[in-house]
Amino acid sequence: MFPEGDAARLLSQLHMPCAHCGGAFHEPLTMAAKRHRRDPRAVIEAFRALERGGPTDAEVQAGLARVA
C-alpha cells in the first residue's frame, strides 16, 4: 500500500522492528501493538494518518506510549 517505505519507516519510529511485526504480512497491527505494549487504537490511527500525509509528531508519540 505504501511502496515508498512510509509504513516501514513508521514501524521503525514506533520501535516495532521485530520479525513478527515488521516483516510478517499476517501480523495485524493491533496484535503488533499489544505485543509491544502499545495502545492499539493509537497505533492504528498513526498508520491511518499515512493516507493523508501524516502521521504528525503527536500521533507518533501517542503510538509510542506504553500501556499496562
C-alpha positions in Angstrom: 0.0 0.0 0.0 3.0 2.3 0.6 5.7 1.3 -1.8 7.9 4.2 -0.9 8.5 2.7 2.5 6.4 5.0 4.6 4.8 2.2 6.6 8.2 0.6 7.2 9.5 3.9 8.5 6.6 4.3 10.8 7.1 0.8 12.2 10.7 1.9 12.9 9.6 5.1 14.5 7.2 3.2 16.7 10.1 0.9 17.7 8.4 -2.3 16.4 11.2 -3.8 14.3 10.8 -7.4 15.3 10.3 -10.1 12.6 6.7 -10.6 13.7 5.7 -7.0 13.4 8.0 -5.6 10.7 8.1 -8.5 8.3 5.1 -10.7 8.7 2.2 -9.8 6.4 -0.2 -11.9 8.5 0.5 -9.9 11.7 -2.3 -7.4 12.3 -1.3 -4.0 13.6 -3.4 -4.5 16.7 -1.5 -7.6 17.6 1.8 -5.9 17.0 0.7 -3.1 19.2 -0.3 -5.5 22.0 3.0 -7.4 21.6 5.0 -4.2 22.2 2.7 -2.9 24.9 1.3 0.0 22.9 -2.2 1.3 22.6 -3.7 -0.5 19.6 -6.0 2.4 18.7 -3.2 4.9 18.7 -1.0 2.7 16.5 -3.9 2.2 14.0 -4.5 6.0 14.0 -0.9 6.6 13.2 -1.0 4.2 10.3 -4.3 5.6 9.0 -2.6 9.1 9.0 -0.2 7.8 6.3 -3.1 8.1 3.8 -3.4 11.8 4.4 0.4 12.6 4.6 0.9 12.0 8.3 1.4 11.0 10.9 2.0 14.1 13.0 4.6 14.1 15.8 1.7 13.9 18.3 0.3 10.8 16.5 3.7 9.1 16.6 4.1 9.9 20.3 0.6 8.5 21.1 1.6 5.3 19.3 4.9 5.1 21.3 3.2 5.4 24.7 3.4 2.2 26.7 0.2 0.7 28.2 -0.1 -1.8 31.0 
